[in-house]
């Protein structure tokens, strides 16, 4: 058991959120004080980075369960040894078949926003990271709509307070947005399971009470009561506001990184600037949250 007194939390010095945690071996069992300390750091910093970890997919699942119940959004690329872990990867097997989901998350999003109870946390573990020489590729970008909310004018906060945003799982698939990239159309089962979902446009964090702008580029179709073309300028304005440098952080991966993203507080987006033979593989787990309020 690793003693909680070994835990060190260091704020990122190049972002307004996020912290590096050292002194936790994620592959080992953690005791209650250590879990509480990591949870506290997650609440305070929104994004947690733990470097130099050596994990199997089952290890990541076991660690993830300290923070709630696993709630997957898809199963096609579940890890063979740990079905609760999802594989994100551009690697193909000997038959040319993808071994994981390639090109996940190319637009700004929060995970699982199309669920009635969207994912509270997403955990990533870096297994393979592509490079161009010494430069890592395939960064994940993060933005804090929580810090961005604090930067809104009082008039805008009041305007947004009563609004509900409508999130659609079909929006990421629109041909116009995907360009040349292809995503399989949604199955009838997926469509039935994930109808368009209304959530408050400003949500309150269940642990910290902080408010956050809860609309995103990828899934938010409109505002309840507005036609999509009427809502689009406001949605675009909010997205642009969240992406200002003071609310933004770009994570350069190292193999062995565990990153925990608080989905009630942050948005994220993948950077698709690599291709085979540059190989990228992350394991991902997602944890159930509550109904946004
Ligand atoms: C995701 O949005 O789940 C993927 C992020 C990444 O691969 O960088």
Boltz pocket constraint, residues with backbone or C-beta under 6 A from the ligand:
constraints:
  - pocket:
      binder: B
      contacts: [[A, 88], [A, 104], [A, 105], [A, 106], [A, 138], [A, 139], [A, 140], [A, 141], [A, 268], [A, 269], [A, 270], [A, 271], [A, 282], [A, 284]]
      max_distance: 6.0
